[in-house]
Amino acid sequence: MSRTARQLAAVVAVLIGVLALGTGIASAHATFQSSTPSDGASLPSAPKEVSVTFSENVSAVSGGLSVLNRDGKGVDDGTSHVNNGRTLVTGITDSLPDGTYVATYRVLSADGHPVSGSFLFGVGSGAVDANARPTSSGDRLWEIIGDIARAIMYLSALVAAGVAFFLAFIHDQADDRWRLVPFIRIGSFLAVVGAVGIVMSQAALLTGNGAGAITDTKVLRDVLTENLGWSLAMLMIGLAAVHLSTDITKKVVAQSLALYGGLVVTVSFAVWGHASELTPTALSLVADAVHVTAAALWLGGIVGLLMVLRIRSASTVRSTALIIGRFSRMAFWTVLALAIAGLTLTLTGSNASLQSLFTTTWGQLVLAKIGLTLIIVIIAAWNQRTLVPSLTAPVEDDPALPVRWATLLRTVRAEALLLVVIVGLTAVLANTPPARYAATAKSERVAISQRVDTGQVELTVDPAVAGSNRVEVRYTDRTGQTINVANSMSIEFSQPTAGVAPITRQVLASEPGVFVIDGNELSVAGTWTVTVAVRTGDFSEQRTSFEVPVRR
């Protein structure tokens, strides 16, 4: 393997390492809000249809909603469709016999990410059998594969486009330019590999059929007819142009291919993802395109300059001064564009909520990106104000010149590594719901407390919106200190006005006196009765009921 290939492989390895640390925090973008019947509900008679409502618009391509009995046989009529953009509905074939049924859904959210899940309901007087819930499938593996493929595609495509621009506009066209061309060609190849990985993961997640889904032409058509298809088509065209720019001898044509091909590459990333769903849409799309373009120029420029400094020596500083000067000027405008576009995306993604930047995963990732970018800016500013002037206008026979040259090489290498980490964080951000959604949900949090014989019971429901919720029960004494009342307890959820029979869950203590359950029990809007029961002795039980408003 050549040195260039080894260096690119090392960069990709660093990126994958960043993703491996971040994949656990990624989550779907359209979230489950409610279902009819609700998760765990027991119905006196069979429903005529089953539905699921999500937090944003979805489409049922190669997936949809299916209902199975305990034997795994479908009991829906196969007419799964979306109503009003956010509600997935399917009809039931016949009157269902008493028993437990499993409803599973697979949809595509409006920003192009697959969403899947399941819920249980029962027919008849018997309790719903929680053991009927399907075990975890291979979806998590395909989510990780999709994250890694997306990161490889981002990094490789940005390097290819950025280095092509560097060769066309910043390099002095010396013979060592051919040492940089492999970055464009290998980067283009890896970007295509990443694109294939994304298509495979999308197909697998939309159908639940694993790698075999990619052999189904209908599934591939469904995957590629969404914005992802347009995005990848633009990406391939742009990569072909930047690849071709290295083979053209006529300078004007080569520069045109590098410039416009690179723009097509960077704009392709704005077509599919968060920016298409943030409002105002036009502003978000433009900001995203500018942000990615600036990142490509900076990353490609850093890679190009790093290679030039490695190939050449301090004795060639006069001939290299032109490259360093051009890069410095480009870096200034690139940083300015990154700052403006990044601030715009942060504001639209968080609804201008400063608090959400500190309290949500999306916001914390953005702050990490900002922090790393500031470090790079500080390094770049020091280079431009101190090192670059001393190298572009050197004193004859200056004994410190090799030292300054080596220092510049080290600082540029540090910038390149930090940029790789930033691209990794960006790939994780692309699969993390923007803070604006979390901030909205956070405002609905409900906290209620009641006095009991042992002191006080505190119930917290977050976000108290129909769908998935975190329910926490905390027992404290009269001084407010948590007390250990039992190792387990039961929580009962009911909403008689909506025909929801009691849903009972046994919960183990997460810490002494604290019980937490995360689930979709509160999947219907309205006022729920939540009853917590804990045994305080061999022959005594303490029951406490709360009325909890759950919004749609």
LUMBAGU-126635 format. One record per residue (C-alpha): residue number from 1; x, y, z. Coordinates in steps of 0.1 Angstrom, whole numbers. Layout:
N
num=NUM&east=X&north=Y&up=Z
...
//
This chain:
552
num=1&east=0&north=0&up=0
num=2&east=13&north=35&up=-9
num=3&east=21&north=61&up=17
num=4&east=-9&north=82&up=4
num=5&east=-32&north=52&up=8
num=6&east=-19&north=45&up=43
num=7&east=-24&north=81&up=53
num=8&east=-60&north=82&up=40
num=9&east=-67&north=49&up=57
num=10&east=-54&north=63&up=90
num=11&east=-77&north=93&up=87
num=12&east=-107&north=71&up=80
num=13&east=-97&north=49&up=110
num=14&east=-97&north=80&up=133
num=15&east=-131&north=90&up=119
num=16&east=-146&north=55&up=125
num=17&east=-133&north=57&up=161
num=18&east=-151&north=90&up=166
num=19&east=-183&north=74&up=152
num=20&east=-180&north=44&up=174
num=21&east=-181&north=66&up=205
num=22&east=-210&north=86&up=191
num=23&east=-234&north=60&up=176
num=24&east=-250&north=52&up=209
num=25&east=-265&north=87&up=211
num=26&east=-280&north=87&up=177
num=27&east=-317&north=82&up=174
num=28&east=-345&north=84&up=149
num=29&east=-358&north=117&up=137
num=30&east=-396&north=111&up=134
num=31&east=-405&north=98&up=168
num=32&east=-434&north=76&up=179
num=33&east=-461&north=98&up=195
num=34&east=-491&north=76&up=200
num=35&east=-509&north=45&up=188
num=36&east=-545&north=32&up=185
num=37&east=-548&north=9&up=204
num=38&east=-522&north=22&up=228
num=39&east=-492&north=1&up=238
num=40&east=-503&north=-26&up=263
num=41&east=-540&north=-18&up=261
num=42&east=-566&north=-46&up=264
num=43&east=-597&north=-41&up=242
num=44&east=-631&north=-57&up=249
num=45&east=-635&north=-63&up=211
num=46&east=-613&north=-63&up=181
num=47&east=-604&north=-30&up=164
num=48&east=-613&north=-23&up=128
num=49&east=-580&north=-6&up=122
num=50&east=-547&north=0&up=139
num=51&east=-527&north=33&up=136
num=52&east=-495&north=50&up=147
num=53&east=-489&north=87&up=149
num=54&east=-454&north=103&up=146
num=55&east=-439&north=136&up=155
num=56&east=-433&north=146&up=119
num=57&east=-443&north=136&up=84
num=58&east=-434&north=100&up=73
num=59&east=-439&north=79&up=42
num=60&east=-446&north=41&up=41
num=61&east=-422&north=29&up=15
num=62&east=-412&north=-8&up=14
num=63&east=-424&north=-10&up=50
num=64&east=-456&north=3&up=66
num=65&east=-476&north=-11&up=95
num=66&east=-483&north=-48&up=100
num=67&east=-502&north=-67&up=128
num=68&east=-493&north=-102&up=138
num=69&east=-508&north=-128&up=161
num=70&east=-488&north=-149&up=186
num=71&east=-481&north=-174&up=158
num=72&east=-465&north=-147&up=136
num=73&east=-494&north=-148&up=111
num=74&east=-505&north=-114&up=97
num=75&east=-540&north=-103&up=106
num=76&east=-540&north=-69&up=88
num=77&east=-554&north=-64&up=54
num=78&east=-522&north=-52&up=38
num=79&east=-536&north=-17&up=30
num=80&east=-510&north=2&up=51
num=81&east=-510&north=39&up=42
num=82&east=-503&north=74&up=57
num=83&east=-531&north=98&up=66
num=84&east=-525&north=135&up=71
num=85&east=-487&north=131&up=67
num=86&east=-480&north=118&up=102
num=87&east=-505&north=89&up=109
num=88&east=-498&north=54&up=96
num=89&east=-530&north=32&up=93
num=90&east=-538&north=-3&up=84
num=91&east=-571&north=-22&up=85
num=92&east=-578&north=-55&up=102
num=93&east=-590&north=-84&up=81
num=94&east=-615&north=-102&up=103
num=95&east=-628&north=-102&up=138
num=96&east=-598&north=-111&up=159
num=97&east=-600&north=-139&up=186
num=98&east=-590&north=-131&up=221
num=99&east=-553&north=-129&up=226
num=100&east=-522&north=-107&up=223
num=101&east=-512&north=-90&up=190
num=102&east=-480&north=-73&up=179
num=103&east=-481&north=-43&up=156
num=104&east=-448&north=-34&up=139
num=105&east=-440&north=-3&up=118
num=106&east=-413&north=7&up=94
num=107&east=-414&north=42&up=79
num=108&east=-392&north=68&up=64
num=109&east=-391&north=102&up=82
num=110&east=-393&north=134&up=63
num=111&east=-356&north=140&up=66
num=112&east=-348&north=106&up=50
num=113&east=-341&north=84&up=80
num=114&east=-358&north=51&up=86
num=115&east=-378&north=47&up=118
num=116&east=-391&north=14&up=132
num=117&east=-407&north=0&up=163
num=118&east=-435&north=-21&up=177
num=119&east=-463&north=-21&up=203
num=120&east=-486&north=-47&up=218
num=121&east=-524&north=-48&up=224
num=122&east=-548&north=-74&up=235
num=123&east=-583&north=-85&up=227
num=124&east=-606&north=-99&up=254
num=125&east=-604&north=-98&up=292
num=126&east=-570&north=-114&up=295
num=127&east=-539&north=-94&up=303
num=128&east=-515&north=-85&up=274
num=129&east=-486&north=-109&up=273
num=130&east=-455&north=-88&up=275
num=131&east=-434&north=-118&up=263
num=132&east=-450&north=-114&up=229
num=133&east=-430&north=-83&up=222
num=134&east=-405&north=-90&up=194
num=135&east=-368&north=-94&up=204
num=136&east=-343&north=-69&up=191
num=137&east=-335&north=-74&up=155
num=138&east=-304&north=-65&up=135
num=139&east=-316&north=-29&up=131
num=140&east=-290&north=-16&up=155
num=141&east=-261&north=-31&up=135
num=142&east=-275&north=-15&up=103
num=143&east=-279&north=19&up=120
num=144&east=-242&north=17&up=130
num=145&east=-232&north=6&up=94
num=146&east=-252&north=35&up=81
num=147&east=-235&north=60&up=104
num=148&east=-200&north=48&up=94
num=149&east=-209&north=47&up=57
num=150&east=-222&north=83&up=60
num=151&east=-191&north=95&up=77
num=152&east=-168&north=78&up=52
num=153&east=-188&north=94&up=24
num=154&east=-187&north=128&up=40
num=155&east=-150&north=128&up=47
num=156&east=-139&north=112&up=14
num=157&east=-160&north=134&up=-8
num=158&east=-150&north=166&up=10
num=159&east=-113&north=156&up=8
num=160&east=-117&north=148&up=-30
num=161&east=-135&north=181&up=-37
num=162&east=-113&north=202&up=-15
num=163&east=-80&north=188&up=-28
num=164&east=-92&north=193&up=-64
num=165&east=-98&north=230&up=-56
num=166&east=-64&north=232&up=-39
num=167&east=-46&north=218&up=-70
num=168&east=-66&north=240&up=-94
num=169&east=-64&north=273&up=-76
num=170&east=-38&north=272&up=-48
num=171&east=-10&north=249&up=-59
num=172&east=19&north=264&up=-80
num=173&east=16&north=236&up=-106
num=174&east=50&north=221&up=-98
num=175&east=56&north=184&up=-106
num=176&east=48&north=173&up=-71
num=177&east=11&north=181&up=-78
num=178&east=8&north=145&up=-89
num=179&east=15&north=133&up=-54
num=180&east=-18&north=149&up=-43
num=181&east=-39&north=135&up=-72
num=182&east=-44&north=101&up=-54
num=183&east=-62&north=118&up=-26
num=184&east=-89&north=129&up=-52
num=185&east=-91&north=95&up=-68
num=186&east=-90&north=74&up=-37
num=187&east=-114&north=99&up=-20
num=188&east=-138&north=96&up=-49
num=189&east=-137&north=58&up=-47
num=190&east=-143&north=57&up=-10
num=191&east=-172&north=82&up=-13
num=192&east=-189&north=59&up=-37
num=193&east=-183&north=29&up=-13
num=194&east=-198&north=50&up=15
num=195&east=-228&north=59&up=-7
num=196&east=-234&north=22&up=-14
num=197&east=-232&north=15&up=23
num=198&east=-259&north=41&up=29
num=199&east=-282&north=27&up=3
num=200&east=-277&north=-8&up=18
num=201&east=-285&north=4&up=54
num=202&east=-315&north=23&up=42
num=203&east=-329&north=-7&up=24
num=204&east=-322&north=-30&up=54
num=205&east=-338&north=-6&up=79
num=206&east=-369&north=0&up=58
num=207&east=-377&north=-36&up=53
num=208&east=-360&north=-55&up=82
num=209&east=-346&north=-80&up=57
num=210&east=-309&north=-72&up=62
num=211&east=-285&north=-72&up=33
num=212&east=-309&north=-92&up=11
num=213&east=-331&north=-61&up=8
num=214&east=-307&north=-45&up=-17
num=215&east=-314&north=-73&up=-43
num=216&east=-351&north=-62&up=-44
num=217&east=-355&north=-37&up=-72
num=218&east=-387&north=-23&up=-57
num=219&east=-369&north=-16&up=-24
num=220&east=-341&north=1&up=-42
num=221&east=-365&north=22&up=-62
num=222&east=-383&north=32&up=-30
num=223&east=-350&north=42&up=-13
num=224&east=-337&north=62&up=-43
num=225&east=-369&north=80&up=-52
num=226&east=-367&north=100&up=-20
num=227&east=-343&north=129&up=-16
num=228&east=-315&north=104&up=-11
num=229&east=-316&north=95&up=-48
num=230&east=-312&north=131&up=-59
num=231&east=-284&north=136&up=-34
num=232&east=-264&north=106&up=-45
num=233&east=-270&north=114&up=-82
num=234&east=-255&north=149&up=-76
num=235&east=-227&north=135&up=-56
num=236&east=-217&north=111&up=-84
num=237&east=-218&north=138&up=-110
num=238&east=-197&north=162&up=-89
num=239&east=-171&north=135&up=-81
num=240&east=-168&north=126&up=-118
num=241&east=-161&north=163&up=-125
num=242&east=-134&north=168&up=-98
num=243&east=-118&north=135&up=-108
num=244&east=-117&north=146&up=-144
num=245&east=-102&north=180&up=-135
num=246&east=-69&north=163&up=-127
num=247&east=-66&north=149&up=-162
num=248&east=-73&north=181&up=-181
num=249&east=-42&north=200&up=-192
num=250&east=-60&north=232&up=-201
num=251&east=-60&north=253&up=-169
num=252&east=-93&north=271&up=-174
num=253&east=-112&north=239&up=-181
num=254&east=-95&north=221&up=-151
num=255&east=-104&north=250&up=-128
num=256&east=-140&north=250&up=-140
num=257&east=-144&north=213&up=-134
num=258&east=-128&north=215&up=-100
num=259&east=-149&north=245&up=-89
num=260&east=-183&north=236&up=-102
num=261&east=-178&north=198&up=-97
num=262&east=-168&north=205&up=-61
num=263&east=-199&north=228&up=-56
num=264&east=-222&north=200&up=-69
num=265&east=-205&north=176&up=-44
num=266&east=-210&north=199&up=-14
num=267&east=-246&north=210&up=-23
num=268&east=-256&north=173&up=-27
num=269&east=-252&north=169&up=11
num=270&east=-278&north=197&up=18
num=271&east=-304&north=179&up=-4
num=272&east=-308&north=150&up=21
num=273&east=-310&north=155&up=58
num=274&east=-319&north=180&up=86
num=275&east=-317&north=211&up=65
num=276&east=-346&north=200&up=43
num=277&east=-369&north=200&up=73
num=278&east=-357&north=230&up=93
num=279&east=-375&north=263&up=89
num=280&east=-371&north=286&up=72
num=281&east=-362&north=259&up=47
num=282&east=-346&north=281&up=21
num=283&east=-323&north=297&up=47
num=284&east=-314&north=264&up=62
num=285&east=-306&north=248&up=28
num=286&east=-284&north=278&up=18
num=287&east=-266&north=278&up=51
num=288&east=-260&north=241&up=50
num=289&east=-246&north=243&up=15
num=290&east=-223&north=271&up=24
num=291&east=-212&north=253&up=56
num=292&east=-203&north=221&up=37
num=293&east=-186&north=240&up=9
num=294&east=-164&north=260&up=34
num=295&east=-156&north=227&up=52
num=296&east=-145&north=211&up=19
num=297&east=-122&north=240&up=10
num=298&east=-107&north=241&up=45
num=299&east=-103&north=203&up=48
num=300&east=-89&north=199&up=13
num=301&east=-67&north=229&up=17
num=302&east=-53&north=215&up=49
num=303&east=-46&north=181&up=34
num=304&east=-30&north=197&up=3
num=305&east=-8&north=220&up=23
num=306&east=2&north=193&up=47
num=307&east=13&north=171&up=18
num=308&east=32&north=200&up=1
num=309&east=51&north=207&up=34
num=310&east=59&north=170&up=38
num=311&east=71&north=166&up=2
num=312&east=92&north=198&up=1
num=313&east=118&north=211&up=24
num=314&east=127&north=244&up=41
num=315&east=151&north=251&up=12
num=316&east=121&north=255&up=-12
num=317&east=104&north=280&up=10
num=318&east=105&north=307&up=-16
num=319&east=87&north=286&up=-42
num=320&east=63&north=273&up=-16
num=321&east=55&north=308&up=-2
num=322&east=30&north=314&up=-30
num=323&east=10&north=283&up=-19
num=324&east=12&north=292&up=17
num=325&east=0&north=328&up=10
num=326&east=-29&north=317&up=-12
num=327&east=-40&north=291&up=14
num=328&east=-39&north=317&up=42
num=329&east=-62&north=341&up=23
num=330&east=-86&north=313&up=14
num=331&east=-86&north=300&up=50
num=332&east=-96&north=335&up=63
num=333&east=-127&north=336&up=41
num=334&east=-135&north=300&up=47
num=335&east=-135&north=305&up=85
num=336&east=-158&north=335&up=81
num=337&east=-182&north=315&up=59
num=338&east=-181&north=286&up=84
num=339&east=-189&north=309&up=113
num=340&east=-219&north=326&up=96
num=341&east=-234&north=294&up=82
num=342&east=-227&north=275&up=114
num=343&east=-244&north=302&up=135
num=344&east=-274&north=301&up=111
num=345&east=-278&north=264&up=114
num=346&east=-274&north=265&up=151
num=347&east=-302&north=291&up=154
num=348&east=-326&north=273&up=131
num=349&east=-318&north=239&up=147
num=350&east=-324&north=251&up=182
num=351&east=-352&north=277&up=177
num=352&east=-326&north=302&up=191
num=353&east=-328&north=285&up=225
num=354&east=-295&north=288&up=243
num=355&east=-306&north=264&up=270
num=356&east=-313&north=236&up=245
num=357&east=-276&north=237&up=234
num=358&east=-266&north=226&up=269
num=359&east=-295&north=202&up=277
num=360&east=-298&north=182&up=245
num=361&east=-275&north=157&up=228
num=362&east=-277&north=177&up=195
num=363&east=-268&north=210&up=213
num=364&east=-239&north=193&up=232
num=365&east=-225&north=180&up=199
num=366&east=-228&north=214&up=183
num=367&east=-209&north=230&up=213
num=368&east=-182&north=203&up=209
num=369&east=-179&north=212&up=172
num=370&east=-177&north=249&up=181
num=371&east=-150&north=243&up=207
num=372&east=-128&north=222&up=183
num=373&east=-133&north=248&up=155
num=374&east=-122&north=276&up=179
num=375&east=-90&north=256&up=186
num=376&east=-84&north=253&up=149
num=377&east=-90&north=290&up=144
num=378&east=-65&north=299&up=171
num=379&east=-39&north=276&up=155
num=380&east=-46&north=290&up=121
num=381&east=-45&north=326&up=133
num=382&east=-11&north=321&up=150
num=383&east=2&north=305&up=118
num=384&east=-10&north=334&up=97
num=385&east=2&north=361&up=120
num=386&east=35&north=346&up=131
num=387&east=47&north=316&up=111
num=388&east=35&north=324&up=76
num=389&east=50&north=359&up=74
num=390&east=84&north=345&up=85
num=391&east=82&north=318&up=59
num=392&east=69&north=339&up=30
num=393&east=95&north=366&up=35
num=394&east=125&north=347&up=49
num=395&east=159&north=362&up=57
num=396&east=188&north=348&up=37
num=397&east=205&north=319&up=54
num=398&east=182&north=322&up=84
num=399&east=192&north=293&up=107
num=400&east=157&north=293&up=123
num=401&east=140&north=286&up=90
num=402&east=140&north=248&up=93
num=403&east=126&north=250&up=128
num=404&east=97&north=273&up=117
num=405&east=91&north=250&up=87
num=406&east=88&north=220&up=110
num=407&east=65&north=240&up=134
num=408&east=42&north=249&up=105
num=409&east=41&north=212&up=95
num=410&east=31&north=201&up=130
num=411&east=4&north=228&up=134
num=412&east=-11&north=220&up=100
num=413&east=-11&north=183&up=109
num=414&east=-29&north=192&up=142
num=415&east=-55&north=212&up=122
num=416&east=-61&north=182&up=99
num=417&east=-66&north=158&up=128
num=418&east=-91&north=181&up=145
num=419&east=-110&north=186&up=113
num=420&east=-113&north=148&up=109
num=421&east=-128&north=147&up=144
num=422&east=-152&north=175&up=135
num=423&east=-164&north=156&up=104
num=424&east=-170&north=126&up=127
num=425&east=-191&north=147&up=150
num=426&east=-210&north=161&up=120
num=427&east=-218&north=125&up=109
num=428&east=-232&north=118&up=143
num=429&east=-251&north=151&up=143
num=430&east=-267&north=141&up=110
num=431&east=-284&north=112&up=128
num=432&east=-294&north=131&up=160
num=433&east=-327&north=151&up=162
num=434&east=-322&north=189&up=163
num=435&east=-326&north=206&up=196
num=436&east=-357&north=224&up=185
num=437&east=-377&north=191&up=187
num=438&east=-363&north=182&up=221
num=439&east=-368&north=217&up=234
num=440&east=-405&north=216&up=225
num=441&east=-409&north=182&up=242
num=442&east=-390&north=194&up=273
num=443&east=-415&north=222&up=280
num=444&east=-443&north=196&up=285
num=445&east=-426&north=179&up=315
num=446&east=-450&north=171&up=344
num=447&east=-439&north=168&up=380
num=448&east=-464&north=160&up=408
num=449&east=-459&north=150&up=445
num=450&east=-481&north=137&up=472
num=451&east=-476&north=132&up=509
num=452&east=-478&north=96&up=522
num=453&east=-471&north=79&up=555
num=454&east=-434&north=75&up=548
num=455&east=-430&north=111&up=537
num=456&east=-435&north=120&up=501
num=457&east=-439&north=104&up=466
num=458&east=-427&north=124&up=436
num=459&east=-438&north=114&up=401
num=460&east=-421&north=129&up=370
num=461&east=-433&north=123&up=335
num=462&east=-411&north=136&up=307
num=463&east=-420&north=150&up=282
num=464&east=-457&north=142&up=290
num=465&east=-465&north=141&up=253
num=466&east=-484&north=111&up=238
num=467&east=-458&north=85&up=229
num=468&east=-425&north=76&up=245
num=469&east=-421&north=90&up=280
num=470&east=-397&north=86&up=309
num=471&east=-416&north=80&up=342
num=472&east=-397&north=84&up=374
num=473&east=-410&north=77&up=409
num=474&east=-390&north=89&up=439
num=475&east=-398&north=82&up=476
num=476&east=-384&north=108&up=501
num=477&east=-387&north=113&up=538
num=478&east=-401&north=144&up=555
num=479&east=-367&north=162&up=552
num=480&east=-366&north=156&up=514
num=481&east=-339&north=128&up=515
num=482&east=-345&north=97&up=493
num=483&east=-354&north=66&up=513
num=484&east=-352&north=30&up=504
num=485&east=-388&north=16&up=505
num=486&east=-384&north=-16&up=484
num=487&east=-364&north=-32&up=457
num=488&east=-394&north=-32&up=432
num=489&east=-427&north=-17&up=427
num=490&east=-456&north=-17&up=403
num=491&east=-469&north=12&up=381
num=492&east=-504&north=11&up=367
num=493&east=-514&north=33&up=338
num=494&east=-551&north=37&up=329
num=495&east=-574&north=61&up=310
num=496&east=-610&north=49&up=313
num=497&east=-624&north=78&up=292
num=498&east=-604&north=65&up=262
num=499&east=-612&north=29&up=268
num=500&east=-577&north=21&up=279
num=501&east=-577&north=-7&up=305
num=502&east=-550&north=-6&up=332
num=503&east=-515&north=-13&up=319
num=504&east=-493&north=-27&up=347
num=505&east=-456&north=-27&up=348
num=506&east=-432&north=-41&up=374
num=507&east=-402&north=-19&up=379
num=508&east=-369&north=-25&up=398
num=509&east=-353&north=3&up=418
num=510&east=-326&north=21&up=397
num=511&east=-312&north=33&up=430
num=512&east=-326&north=32&up=466
num=513&east=-360&north=48&up=466
num=514&east=-360&north=57&up=428
num=515&east=-379&north=38&up=401
num=516&east=-376&north=46&up=364
num=517&east=-395&north=32&up=334
num=518&east=-390&north=43&up=297
num=519&east=-418&north=32&up=274
num=520&east=-448&north=40&up=252
num=521&east=-475&north=33&up=278
num=522&east=-488&north=69&up=277
num=523&east=-494&north=67&up=240
num=524&east=-528&north=84&up=239
num=525&east=-534&north=121&up=247
num=526&east=-556&north=129&up=276
num=527&east=-556&north=126&up=314
num=528&east=-541&north=94&up=326
num=529&east=-544&north=79&up=361
num=530&east=-510&north=67&up=372
num=531&east=-510&north=45&up=403
num=532&east=-478&north=35&up=420
num=533&east=-478&north=6&up=445
num=534&east=-450&north=-5&up=468
num=535&east=-450&north=-31&up=496
num=536&east=-438&north=-14&up=528
num=537&east=-441&north=-46&up=549
num=538&east=-450&north=-82&up=548
num=539&east=-487&north=-74&up=550
num=540&east=-489&north=-38&up=539
num=541&east=-490&north=-20&up=506
num=542&east=-488&north=17&up=499
num=543&east=-508&north=28&up=468
num=544&east=-506&north=64&up=455
num=545&east=-526&north=77&up=424
num=546&east=-518&north=107&up=403
num=547&east=-537&north=124&up=375
num=548&east=-513&north=132&up=347
num=549&east=-522&north=153&up=317
num=550&east=-506&north=140&up=285
num=551&east=-507&north=162&up=254
num=552&east=-507&north=153&up=218
//
